[in-house]
Amino acid sequence: MNAFENIAFLACAVNLVSYFTGVTHMDISEAANTVTNYMGTAFLLTLFGGFISDSYVNRFKSCVIFSFLELVVSIVIPLFILY
């Protein structure tokens, strides 16, 4: 089951490269760099979130905090891309 999750994650990365090159007219190298930066940030933030959740706040509060953070980022990133 973990293999399917990894395949889906990489498929989303390929789709992001296609989106960046097609819609936002980035070069392929710039689009690939943006996607790898996104993937690295996603992996590091899960470690940071797990550390914060285990050390300082309970599970419910950390889920609420990081869900709000994900919502804010999901709204702000497309605005940066468009403008």
PyMOL Python script that loads the backbone (N, CA, C, O; Angstrom):
from pymol import cmd

cmd.read_pdbstr("""\
ATOM      1  N   MET A   1       0.819  -1.185   0.000  1.00  0.00           N
ATOM      2  CA  MET A   1       0.000   0.000   0.000  1.00  0.00           C
ATOM      3  C   MET A   1       0.871   1.261   0.000  1.00  0.00           C
ATOM      4  O   MET A   1       0.497   2.274  -0.591  1.00  0.00           O
ATOM      5  N   ASN A   2       2.008   1.200   0.649  1.00  0.00           N
ATOM      6  CA  ASN A   2       2.901   2.345   0.696  1.00  0.00           C
ATOM      7  C   ASN A   2       3.451   2.664  -0.694  1.00  0.00           C
ATOM      8  O   ASN A   2       3.707   3.826  -1.012  1.00  0.00           O
ATOM      9  N   ALA A   3       3.631   1.641  -1.515  1.00  0.00           N
ATOM     10  CA  ALA A   3       4.140   1.867  -2.866  1.00  0.00           C
ATOM     11  C   ALA A   3       3.153   2.692  -3.682  1.00  0.00           C
ATOM     12  O   ALA A   3       3.563   3.555  -4.458  1.00  0.00           O
ATOM     13  N   PHE A   4       1.858   2.437  -3.516  1.00  0.00           N
ATOM     14  CA  PHE A   4       0.847   3.209  -4.249  1.00  0.00           C
ATOM     15  C   PHE A   4       0.838   4.668  -3.821  1.00  0.00           C
ATOM     16  O   PHE A   4       0.622   5.562  -4.638  1.00  0.00           O
ATOM     17  N   GLU A   5       1.074   4.901  -2.537  1.00  0.00           N
ATOM     18  CA  GLU A   5       1.143   6.280  -2.048  1.00  0.00           C
ATOM     19  C   GLU A   5       2.337   7.010  -2.667  1.00  0.00           C
ATOM     20  O   GLU A   5       2.217   8.172  -3.057  1.00  0.00           O
ATOM     21  N   ASN A   6       3.470   6.345  -2.756  1.00  0.00           N
ATOM     22  CA  ASN A   6       4.652   6.962  -3.369  1.00  0.00           C
ATOM     23  C   ASN A   6       4.442   7.211  -4.858  1.00  0.00           C
ATOM     24  O   ASN A   6       4.865   8.243  -5.378  1.00  0.00           O
ATOM     25  N   ILE A   7       3.800   6.284  -5.542  1.00  0.00           N
ATOM     26  CA  ILE A   7       3.515   6.471  -6.960  1.00  0.00           C
ATOM     27  C   ILE A   7       2.583   7.663  -7.161  1.00  0.00           C
ATOM     28  O   ILE A   7       2.784   8.459  -8.078  1.00  0.00           O
ATOM     29  N   ALA A   8       1.569   7.791  -6.312  1.00  0.00           N
ATOM     30  CA  ALA A   8       0.637   8.918  -6.420  1.00  0.00           C
ATOM     31  C   ALA A   8       1.347  10.237  -6.144  1.00  0.00           C
ATOM     32  O   ALA A   8       1.076  11.235  -6.812  1.00  0.00           O
ATOM     33  N   PHE A   9       2.249  10.254  -5.173  1.00  0.00           N
ATOM     34  CA  PHE A   9       2.985  11.475  -4.852  1.00  0.00           C
ATOM     35  C   PHE A   9       3.869  11.900  -6.024  1.00  0.00           C
ATOM     36  O   PHE A   9       3.924  13.082  -6.364  1.00  0.00           O
ATOM     37  N   LEU A  10       4.554  10.949  -6.637  1.00  0.00           N
ATOM     38  CA  LEU A  10       5.391  11.266  -7.792  1.00  0.00           C
ATOM     39  C   LEU A  10       4.560  11.655  -9.008  1.00  0.00           C
ATOM     40  O   LEU A  10       4.987  12.486  -9.810  1.00  0.00           O
ATOM     41  N   ALA A  11       3.379  11.061  -9.152  1.00  0.00           N
ATOM     42  CA  ALA A  11       2.497  11.447 -10.256  1.00  0.00           C
ATOM     43  C   ALA A  11       2.033  12.893 -10.085  1.00  0.00           C
ATOM     44  O   ALA A  11       1.928  13.635 -11.061  1.00  0.00           O
ATOM     45  N   CYS A  12       1.758  13.288  -8.852  1.00  0.00           N
ATOM     46  CA  CYS A  12       1.401  14.686  -8.593  1.00  0.00           C
ATOM     47  C   CYS A  12       2.579  15.608  -8.897  1.00  0.00           C
ATOM     48  O   CYS A  12       2.381  16.718  -9.391  1.00  0.00           O
ATOM     49  N   ALA A  13       3.788  15.167  -8.613  1.00  0.00           N
ATOM     50  CA  ALA A  13       4.975  15.974  -8.925  1.00  0.00           C
ATOM     51  C   ALA A  13       5.115  16.165 -10.432  1.00  0.00           C
ATOM     52  O   ALA A  13       5.430  17.262 -10.894  1.00  0.00           O
ATOM     53  N   VAL A  14       4.882  15.103 -11.197  1.00  0.00           N
ATOM     54  CA  VAL A  14       4.951  15.218 -12.657  1.00  0.00           C
ATOM     55  C   VAL A  14       3.863  16.157 -13.161  1.00  0.00           C
ATOM     56  O   VAL A  14       4.104  16.961 -14.063  1.00  0.00           O
ATOM     57  N   ASN A  15       2.674  16.061 -12.589  1.00  0.00           N
ATOM     58  CA  ASN A  15       1.593  16.956 -13.001  1.00  0.00           C
ATOM     59  C   ASN A  15       1.908  18.402 -12.638  1.00  0.00           C
ATOM     60  O   ASN A  15       1.547  19.314 -13.381  1.00  0.00           O
ATOM     61  N   LEU A  16       2.573  18.625 -11.515  1.00  0.00           N
ATOM     62  CA  LEU A  16       2.956  19.985 -11.156  1.00  0.00           C
ATOM     63  C   LEU A  16       3.969  20.557 -12.141  1.00  0.00           C
ATOM     64  O   LEU A  16       3.894  21.735 -12.492  1.00  0.00           O
ATOM     65  N   VAL A  17       4.909  19.739 -12.588  1.00  0.00           N
ATOM     66  CA  VAL A  17       5.871  20.205 -13.590  1.00  0.00           C
ATOM     67  C   VAL A  17       5.133  20.563 -14.877  1.00  0.00           C
ATOM     68  O   VAL A  17       5.427  21.586 -15.496  1.00  0.00           O
ATOM     69  N   SER A  18       4.188  19.738 -15.278  1.00  0.00           N
ATOM     70  CA  SER A  18       3.400  20.038 -16.477  1.00  0.00           C
ATOM     71  C   SER A  18       2.602  21.325 -16.302  1.00  0.00           C
ATOM     72  O   SER A  18       2.498  22.125 -17.232  1.00  0.00           O
ATOM     73  N   TYR A  19       2.041  21.523 -15.117  1.00  0.00           N
ATOM     74  CA  TYR A  19       1.284  22.745 -14.834  1.00  0.00           C
ATOM     75  C   TYR A  19       2.186  23.968 -14.883  1.00  0.00           C
ATOM     76  O   TYR A  19       1.832  24.981 -15.486  1.00  0.00           O
ATOM     77  N   PHE A  20       3.344  23.878 -14.254  1.00  0.00           N
ATOM     78  CA  PHE A  20       4.246  25.023 -14.219  1.00  0.00           C
ATOM     79  C   PHE A  20       4.765  25.375 -15.614  1.00  0.00           C
ATOM     80  O   PHE A  20       4.926  26.551 -15.939  1.00  0.00           O
ATOM     81  N   THR A  21       5.026  24.362 -16.434  1.00  0.00           N
ATOM     82  CA  THR A  21       5.529  24.658 -17.781  1.00  0.00           C
ATOM     83  C   THR A  21       4.411  25.115 -18.707  1.00  0.00           C
ATOM     84  O   THR A  21       4.633  25.974 -19.560  1.00  0.00           O
ATOM     85  N   GLY A  22       3.225  24.560 -18.555  1.00  0.00           N
ATOM     86  CA  GLY A  22       2.132  24.889 -19.468  1.00  0.00           C
ATOM     87  C   GLY A  22       1.373  26.144 -19.103  1.00  0.00           C
ATOM     88  O   GLY A  22       1.159  27.012 -19.949  1.00  0.00           O
ATOM     89  N   VAL A  23       0.964  26.247 -17.855  1.00  0.00           N
ATOM     90  CA  VAL A  23       0.093  27.354 -17.449  1.00  0.00           C
ATOM     91  C   VAL A  23       0.886  28.589 -17.054  1.00  0.00           C
ATOM     92  O   VAL A  23       0.563  29.700 -17.475  1.00  0.00           O
ATOM     93  N   THR A  24       1.928  28.398 -16.243  1.00  0.00           N
ATOM     94  CA  THR A  24       2.684  29.561 -15.759  1.00  0.00           C
ATOM     95  C   THR A  24       3.889  29.884 -16.634  1.00  0.00           C
ATOM     96  O   THR A  24       4.606  30.849 -16.370  1.00  0.00           O
ATOM     97  N   HIS A  25       4.117  29.083 -17.675  1.00  0.00           N
ATOM     98  CA  HIS A  25       5.169  29.315 -18.673  1.00  0.00           C
ATOM     99  C   HIS A  25       6.575  29.393 -18.062  1.00  0.00           C
ATOM    100  O   HIS A  25       7.380  30.238 -18.454  1.00  0.00           O
ATOM    101  N   MET A  26       6.860  28.514 -17.108  1.00  0.00           N
ATOM    102  CA  MET A  26       8.212  28.403 -16.563  1.00  0.00           C
ATOM    103  C   MET A  26       9.042  27.518 -17.479  1.00  0.00           C
ATOM    104  O   MET A  26       8.500  26.716 -18.239  1.00  0.00           O
ATOM    105  N   ASP A  27      10.354  27.667 -17.402  1.00  0.00           N
ATOM    106  CA  ASP A  27      11.239  26.720 -18.077  1.00  0.00           C
ATOM    107  C   ASP A  27      11.149  25.377 -17.367  1.00  0.00           C
ATOM    108  O   ASP A  27      10.737  25.304 -16.209  1.00  0.00           O
ATOM    109  N   ILE A  28      11.537  24.322 -18.065  1.00  0.00           N
ATOM    110  CA  ILE A  28      11.452  22.987 -17.464  1.00  0.00           C
ATOM    111  C   ILE A  28      12.354  22.884 -16.245  1.00  0.00           C
ATOM    112  O   ILE A  28      11.965  22.295 -15.236  1.00  0.00           O
ATOM    113  N   SER A  29      13.553  23.449 -16.325  1.00  0.00           N
ATOM    114  CA  SER A  29      14.465  23.376 -15.182  1.00  0.00           C
ATOM    115  C   SER A  29      13.932  24.164 -13.994  1.00  0.00           C
ATOM    116  O   SER A  29      14.059  23.719 -12.853  1.00  0.00           O
ATOM    117  N   GLU A  30      13.344  25.317 -14.243  1.00  0.00           N
ATOM    118  CA  GLU A  30      12.777  26.117 -13.153  1.00  0.00           C
ATOM    119  C   GLU A  30      11.559  25.424 -12.542  1.00  0.00           C
ATOM    120  O   GLU A  30      11.370  25.455 -11.326  1.00  0.00           O
ATOM    121  N   ALA A  31      10.733  24.800 -13.384  1.00  0.00           N
ATOM    122  CA  ALA A  31       9.564  24.073 -12.895  1.00  0.00           C
ATOM    123  C   ALA A  31       9.983  22.867 -12.060  1.00  0.00           C
ATOM    124  O   ALA A  31       9.400  22.605 -11.008  1.00  0.00           O
ATOM    125  N   ALA A  32      10.987  22.135 -12.524  1.00  0.00           N
ATOM    126  CA  ALA A  32      11.464  20.973 -11.765  1.00  0.00           C
ATOM    127  C   ALA A  32      12.077  21.410 -10.439  1.00  0.00           C
ATOM    128  O   ALA A  32      11.896  20.745  -9.419  1.00  0.00           O
ATOM    129  N   ASN A  33      12.794  22.516 -10.451  1.00  0.00           N
ATOM    130  CA  ASN A  33      13.374  23.033  -9.213  1.00  0.00           C
ATOM    131  C   ASN A  33      12.282  23.445  -8.232  1.00  0.00           C
ATOM    132  O   ASN A  33      12.404  23.188  -7.035  1.00  0.00           O
ATOM    133  N   THR A  34      11.227  24.075  -8.715  1.00  0.00           N
ATOM    134  CA  THR A  34      10.117  24.474  -7.857  1.00  0.00           C
ATOM    135  C   THR A  34       9.433  23.258  -7.243  1.00  0.00           C
ATOM    136  O   THR A  34       9.083  23.264  -6.063  1.00  0.00           O
ATOM    137  N   VAL A  35       9.245  22.218  -8.047  1.00  0.00           N
ATOM    138  CA  VAL A  35       8.587  21.010  -7.548  1.00  0.00           C
ATOM    139  C   VAL A  35       9.462  20.303  -6.516  1.00  0.00           C
ATOM    140  O   VAL A  35       8.948  19.828  -5.503  1.00  0.00           O
ATOM    141  N   THR A  36      10.774  20.223  -6.752  1.00  0.00           N
ATOM    142  CA  THR A  36      11.633  19.574  -5.755  1.00  0.00           C
ATOM    143  C   THR A  36      11.707  20.396  -4.474  1.00  0.00           C
ATOM    144  O   THR A  36      11.817  19.832  -3.386  1.00  0.00           O
ATOM    145  N   ASN A  37      11.650  21.715  -4.588  1.00  0.00           N
ATOM    146  CA  ASN A  37      11.578  22.547  -3.381  1.00  0.00           C
ATOM    147  C   ASN A  37      10.288  22.278  -2.618  1.00  0.00           C
ATOM    148  O   ASN A  37      10.290  22.218  -1.388  1.00  0.00           O
ATOM    149  N   TYR A  38       9.193  22.117  -3.345  1.00  0.00           N
ATOM    150  CA  TYR A  38       7.908  21.795  -2.721  1.00  0.00           C
ATOM    151  C   TYR A  38       7.964  20.439  -2.017  1.00  0.00           C
ATOM    152  O   TYR A  38       7.500  20.298  -0.886  1.00  0.00           O
ATOM    153  N   MET A  39       8.534  19.450  -2.694  1.00  0.00           N
ATOM    154  CA  MET A  39       8.615  18.118  -2.096  1.00  0.00           C
ATOM    155  C   MET A  39       9.492  18.123  -0.848  1.00  0.00           C
ATOM    156  O   MET A  39       9.148  17.498   0.156  1.00  0.00           O
ATOM    157  N   GLY A  40      10.624  18.827  -0.907  1.00  0.00           N
ATOM    158  CA  GLY A  40      11.494  18.907   0.258  1.00  0.00           C
ATOM    159  C   GLY A  40      10.821  19.609   1.417  1.00  0.00           C
ATOM    160  O   GLY A  40      10.962  19.193   2.567  1.00  0.00           O
ATOM    161  N   THR A  41      10.089  20.675   1.119  1.00  0.00           N
ATOM    162  CA  THR A  41       9.365  21.383   2.172  1.00  0.00           C
ATOM    163  C   THR A  41       8.280  20.506   2.770  1.00  0.00           C
ATOM    164  O   THR A  41       8.074  20.513   3.984  1.00  0.00           O
ATOM    165  N   ALA A  42       7.588  19.753   1.930  1.00  0.00           N
ATOM    166  CA  ALA A  42       6.539  18.867   2.426  1.00  0.00           C
ATOM    167  C   ALA A  42       7.111  17.804   3.366  1.00  0.00           C
ATOM    168  O   ALA A  42       6.519  17.513   4.405  1.00  0.00           O
ATOM    169  N   PHE A  43       8.248  17.231   3.009  1.00  0.00           N
ATOM    170  CA  PHE A  43       8.855  16.211   3.862  1.00  0.00           C
ATOM    171  C   PHE A  43       9.385  16.808   5.166  1.00  0.00           C
ATOM    172  O   PHE A  43       9.234  16.198   6.225  1.00  0.00           O
ATOM    173  N   LEU A  44       9.998  17.981   5.108  1.00  0.00           N
ATOM    174  CA  LEU A  44      10.541  18.587   6.326  1.00  0.00           C
ATOM    175  C   LEU A  44       9.445  19.090   7.260  1.00  0.00           C
ATOM    176  O   LEU A  44       9.588  19.007   8.480  1.00  0.00           O
ATOM    177  N   LEU A  45       8.360  19.606   6.703  1.00  0.00           N
ATOM    178  CA  LEU A  45       7.281  20.086   7.559  1.00  0.00           C
ATOM    179  C   LEU A  45       6.571  18.946   8.284  1.00  0.00           C
ATOM    180  O   LEU A  45       6.042  19.153   9.377  1.00  0.00           O
ATOM    181  N   THR A  46       6.547  17.750   7.700  1.00  0.00           N
ATOM    182  CA  THR A  46       5.950  16.630   8.427  1.00  0.00           C
ATOM    183  C   THR A  46       6.795  16.259   9.640  1.00  0.00           C
ATOM    184  O   THR A  46       6.256  15.917  10.693  1.00  0.00           O
ATOM    185  N   LEU A  47       8.109  16.325   9.497  1.00  0.00           N
ATOM    186  CA  LEU A  47       8.975  16.065  10.655  1.00  0.00           C
ATOM    187  C   LEU A  47       8.805  17.142  11.725  1.00  0.00           C
ATOM    188  O   LEU A  47       8.724  16.840  12.916  1.00  0.00           O
ATOM    189  N   PHE A  48       8.752  18.395  11.290  1.00  0.00           N
ATOM    190  CA  PHE A  48       8.564  19.503  12.225  1.00  0.00           C
ATOM    191  C   PHE A  48       7.206  19.393  12.926  1.00  0.00           C
ATOM    192  O   PHE A  48       7.114  19.587  14.138  1.00  0.00           O
ATOM    193  N   GLY A  49       6.161  19.083  12.170  1.00  0.00           N
ATOM    194  CA  GLY A  49       4.832  18.937  12.752  1.00  0.00           C
ATOM    195  C   GLY A  49       4.758  17.781  13.739  1.00  0.00           C
ATOM    196  O   GLY A  49       4.114  17.898  14.782  1.00  0.00           O
ATOM    197  N   GLY A  50       5.408  16.669  13.424  1.00  0.00           N
ATOM    198  CA  GLY A  50       5.438  15.543  14.351  1.00  0.00           C
ATOM    199  C   GLY A  50       6.173  15.875  15.633  1.00  0.00           C
ATOM    200  O   GLY A  50       5.750  15.472  16.717  1.00  0.00           O
ATOM    201  N   PHE A  51       7.278  16.611  15.517  1.00  0.00           N
ATOM    202  CA  PHE A  51       8.029  17.017  16.705  1.00  0.00           C
ATOM    203  C   PHE A  51       7.207  17.948  17.584  1.00  0.00           C
ATOM    204  O   PHE A  51       7.154  17.773  18.801  1.00  0.00           O
ATOM    205  N   ILE A  52       6.567  18.934  16.970  1.00  0.00           N
ATOM    206  CA  ILE A  52       5.731  19.869  17.730  1.00  0.00           C
ATOM    207  C   ILE A  52       4.561  19.139  18.373  1.00  0.00           C
ATOM    208  O   ILE A  52       4.227  19.403  19.528  1.00  0.00           O
ATOM    209  N   SER A  53       3.941  18.234  17.647  1.00  0.00           N
ATOM    210  CA  SER A  53       2.792  17.490  18.155  1.00  0.00           C
ATOM    211  C   SER A  53       3.172  16.607  19.341  1.00  0.00           C
ATOM    212  O   SER A  53       2.432  16.526  20.321  1.00  0.00           O
ATOM    213  N   ASP A  54       4.312  15.952  19.251  1.00  0.00           N
ATOM    214  CA  ASP A  54       4.723  15.059  20.322  1.00  0.00           C
ATOM    215  C   ASP A  54       5.278  15.796  21.534  1.00  0.00           C
ATOM    216  O   ASP A  54       5.147  15.316  22.660  1.00  0.00           O
ATOM    217  N   SER A  55       5.890  16.945  21.322  1.00  0.00           N
ATOM    218  CA  SER A  55       6.605  17.607  22.409  1.00  0.00           C
ATOM    219  C   SER A  55       5.795  18.655  23.151  1.00  0.00           C
ATOM    220  O   SER A  55       5.851  18.729  24.379  1.00  0.00           O
ATOM    221  N   TYR A  56       5.043  19.464  22.419  1.00  0.00           N
ATOM    222  CA  TYR A  56       4.476  20.652  23.048  1.00  0.00           C
ATOM    223  C   TYR A  56       2.957  20.693  23.114  1.00  0.00           C
ATOM    224  O   TYR A  56       2.407  21.143  24.119  1.00  0.00           O
ATOM    225  N   VAL A  57       2.272  20.247  22.095  1.00  0.00           N
ATOM    226  CA  VAL A  57       0.809  20.321  22.088  1.00  0.00           C
ATOM    227  C   VAL A  57       0.235  18.932  21.857  1.00  0.00           C
ATOM    228  O   VAL A  57       0.930  18.019  21.411  1.00  0.00           O
ATOM    229  N   ASN A  58      -1.048  18.793  22.168  1.00  0.00           N
ATOM    230  CA  ASN A  58      -1.644  17.478  21.940  1.00  0.00           C
ATOM    231  C   ASN A  58      -1.990  17.298  20.474  1.00  0.00           C
ATOM    232  O   ASN A  58      -1.839  18.225  19.679  1.00  0.00           O
ATOM    233  N   ARG A  59      -2.445  16.130  20.118  1.00  0.00           N
ATOM    234  CA  ARG A  59      -2.671  15.768  18.725  1.00  0.00           C
ATOM    235  C   ARG A  59      -3.768  16.615  18.085  1.00  0.00           C
ATOM    236  O   ARG A  59      -3.631  17.039  16.937  1.00  0.00           O
ATOM    237  N   PHE A  60      -4.861  16.865  18.819  1.00  0.00           N
ATOM    238  CA  PHE A  60      -5.961  17.635  18.238  1.00  0.00           C
ATOM    239  C   PHE A  60      -5.539  19.067  17.928  1.00  0.00           C
ATOM    240  O   PHE A  60      -5.831  19.578  16.847  1.00  0.00           O
ATOM    241  N   LYS A  61      -4.860  19.714  18.860  1.00  0.00           N
ATOM    242  CA  LYS A  61      -4.436  21.094  18.622  1.00  0.00           C
ATOM    243  C   LYS A  61      -3.450  21.184  17.468  1.00  0.00           C
ATOM    244  O   LYS A  61      -3.507  22.123  16.674  1.00  0.00           O
ATOM    245  N   SER A  62      -2.546  20.214  17.369  1.00  0.00           N
ATOM    246  CA  SER A  62      -1.591  20.261  16.260  1.00  0.00           C
ATOM    247  C   SER A  62      -2.285  20.026  14.933  1.00  0.00           C
ATOM    248  O   SER A  62      -1.900  20.628  13.931  1.00  0.00           O
ATOM    249  N   CYS A  63      -3.305  19.161  14.892  1.00  0.00           N
ATOM    250  CA  CYS A  63      -4.060  18.962  13.649  1.00  0.00           C
ATOM    251  C   CYS A  63      -4.799  20.231  13.255  1.00  0.00           C
ATOM    252  O   CYS A  63      -4.848  20.575  12.074  1.00  0.00           O
ATOM    253  N   VAL A  64      -5.375  20.932  14.224  1.00  0.00           N
ATOM    254  CA  VAL A  64      -6.082  22.176  13.931  1.00  0.00           C
ATOM    255  C   VAL A  64      -5.107  23.244  13.437  1.00  0.00           C
ATOM    256  O   VAL A  64      -5.389  23.934  12.458  1.00  0.00           O
ATOM    257  N   ILE A  65      -3.968  23.383  14.107  1.00  0.00           N
ATOM    258  CA  ILE A  65      -2.981  24.402  13.733  1.00  0.00           C
ATOM    259  C   ILE A  65      -2.446  24.143  12.328  1.00  0.00           C
ATOM    260  O   ILE A  65      -2.416  25.054  11.500  1.00  0.00           O
ATOM    261  N   PHE A  66      -2.028  22.916  12.053  1.00  0.00           N
ATOM    262  CA  PHE A  66      -1.438  22.627  10.752  1.00  0.00           C
ATOM    263  C   PHE A  66      -2.480  22.552   9.641  1.00  0.00           C
ATOM    264  O   PHE A  66      -2.146  22.786   8.480  1.00  0.00           O
ATOM    265  N   SER A  67      -3.732  22.234   9.962  1.00  0.00           N
ATOM    266  CA  SER A  67      -4.795  22.311   8.952  1.00  0.00           C
ATOM    267  C   SER A  67      -5.047  23.760   8.557  1.00  0.00           C
ATOM    268  O   SER A  67      -5.229  24.068   7.379  1.00  0.00           O
ATOM    269  N   PHE A  68      -5.057  24.647   9.547  1.00  0.00           N
ATOM    270  CA  PHE A  68      -5.199  26.074   9.245  1.00  0.00           C
ATOM    271  C   PHE A  68      -4.013  26.575   8.432  1.00  0.00           C
ATOM    272  O   PHE A  68      -4.189  27.348   7.490  1.00  0.00           O
ATOM    273  N   LEU A  69      -2.812  26.143   8.788  1.00  0.00           N
ATOM    274  CA  LEU A  69      -1.617  26.538   8.035  1.00  0.00           C
ATOM    275  C   LEU A  69      -1.691  26.030   6.593  1.00  0.00           C
ATOM    276  O   LEU A  69      -1.331  26.755   5.666  1.00  0.00           O
ATOM    277  N   GLU A  70      -2.146  24.810   6.398  1.00  0.00           N
ATOM    278  CA  GLU A  70      -2.282  24.266   5.051  1.00  0.00           C
ATOM    279  C   GLU A  70      -3.324  25.040   4.253  1.00  0.00           C
ATOM    280  O   GLU A  70      -3.135  25.277   3.060  1.00  0.00           O
ATOM    281  N   LEU A  71      -4.408  25.432   4.886  1.00  0.00           N
ATOM    282  CA  LEU A  71      -5.431  26.219   4.215  1.00  0.00           C
ATOM    283  C   LEU A  71      -4.887  27.573   3.777  1.00  0.00           C
ATOM    284  O   LEU A  71      -5.137  28.017   2.656  1.00  0.00           O
ATOM    285  N   VAL A  72      -4.148  28.222   4.659  1.00  0.00           N
ATOM    286  CA  VAL A  72      -3.574  29.532   4.326  1.00  0.00           C
ATOM    287  C   VAL A  72      -2.590  29.409   3.168  1.00  0.00           C
ATOM    288  O   VAL A  72      -2.608  30.223   2.245  1.00  0.00           O
ATOM    289  N   VAL A  73      -1.739  28.400   3.214  1.00  0.00           N
ATOM    290  CA  VAL A  73      -0.758  28.207   2.140  1.00  0.00           C
ATOM    291  C   VAL A  73      -1.452  27.861   0.828  1.00  0.00           C
ATOM    292  O   VAL A  73      -1.024  28.309  -0.235  1.00  0.00           O
ATOM    293  N   SER A  74      -2.517  27.070   0.893  1.00  0.00           N
ATOM    294  CA  SER A  74      -3.244  26.710  -0.326  1.00  0.00           C
ATOM    295  C   SER A  74      -3.913  27.924  -0.963  1.00  0.00           C
ATOM    296  O   SER A  74      -4.148  27.934  -2.172  1.00  0.00           O
ATOM    297  N   ILE A  75      -4.217  28.929  -0.179  1.00  0.00           N
ATOM    298  CA  ILE A  75      -4.811  30.153  -0.720  1.00  0.00           C
ATOM    299  C   ILE A  75      -3.733  31.107  -1.207  1.00  0.00           C
ATOM    300  O   ILE A  75      -3.905  31.763  -2.235  1.00  0.00           O
ATOM    301  N   VAL A  76      -2.629  31.192  -0.484  1.00  0.00           N
ATOM    302  CA  VAL A  76      -1.596  32.193  -0.793  1.00  0.00           C
ATOM    303  C   VAL A  76      -0.743  31.783  -1.995  1.00  0.00           C
ATOM    304  O   VAL A  76      -0.414  32.638  -2.817  1.00  0.00           O
ATOM    305  N   ILE A  77      -0.382  30.527  -2.123  1.00  0.00           N
ATOM    306  CA  ILE A  77       0.500  30.080  -3.216  1.00  0.00           C
ATOM    307  C   ILE A  77      -0.094  30.359  -4.592  1.00  0.00           C
ATOM    308  O   ILE A  77       0.621  30.882  -5.446  1.00  0.00           O
ATOM    309  N   PRO A  78      -1.370  30.038  -4.858  1.00  0.00           N
ATOM    310  CA  PRO A  78      -1.895  30.400  -6.186  1.00  0.00           C
ATOM    311  C   PRO A  78      -1.921  31.910  -6.433  1.00  0.00           C
ATOM    312  O   PRO A  78      -1.796  32.353  -7.575  1.00  0.00           O
ATOM    313  N   LEU A  79      -2.081  32.690  -5.387  1.00  0.00           N
ATOM    314  CA  LEU A  79      -2.041  34.143  -5.572  1.00  0.00           C
ATOM    315  C   LEU A  79      -0.662  34.604  -5.979  1.00  0.00           C
ATOM    316  O   LEU A  79      -0.532  35.509  -6.803  1.00  0.00           O
ATOM    317  N   PHE A  80       0.389  33.991  -5.409  1.00  0.00           N
ATOM    318  CA  PHE A  80       1.747  34.325  -5.802  1.00  0.00           C
ATOM    319  C   PHE A  80       2.033  33.900  -7.246  1.00  0.00           C
ATOM    320  O   PHE A  80       2.768  34.578  -7.964  1.00  0.00           O
ATOM    321  N   ILE A  81       1.456  32.792  -7.655  1.00  0.00           N
ATOM    322  CA  ILE A  81       1.686  32.310  -9.008  1.00  0.00           C
ATOM    323  C   ILE A  81       0.986  33.212 -10.024  1.00  0.00           C
ATOM    324  O   ILE A  81       1.539  33.502 -11.085  1.00  0.00           O
ATOM    325  N   LEU A  82      -0.218  33.651  -9.701  1.00  0.00           N
ATOM    326  CA  LEU A  82      -0.970  34.463 -10.649  1.00  0.00           C
ATOM    327  C   LEU A  82      -0.480  35.898 -10.739  1.00  0.00           C
ATOM    328  O   LEU A  82      -0.567  36.510 -11.803  1.00  0.00           O
ATOM    329  N   TYR A  83       0.031  36.444  -9.650  1.00  0.00           N
ATOM    330  CA  TYR A  83       0.398  37.875  -9.656  1.00  0.00           C
ATOM    331  C   TYR A  83       1.884  38.058  -9.539  1.00  0.00           C
ATOM    332  O   TYR A  83       2.367  39.190  -9.529  1.00  0.00           O
TER     333      TYR A  83
END
""", "prot")
cmd.dss("prot")
cmd.show_as("cartoon", "prot")
cmd.util.cbc("prot")
cmd.orient("prot")
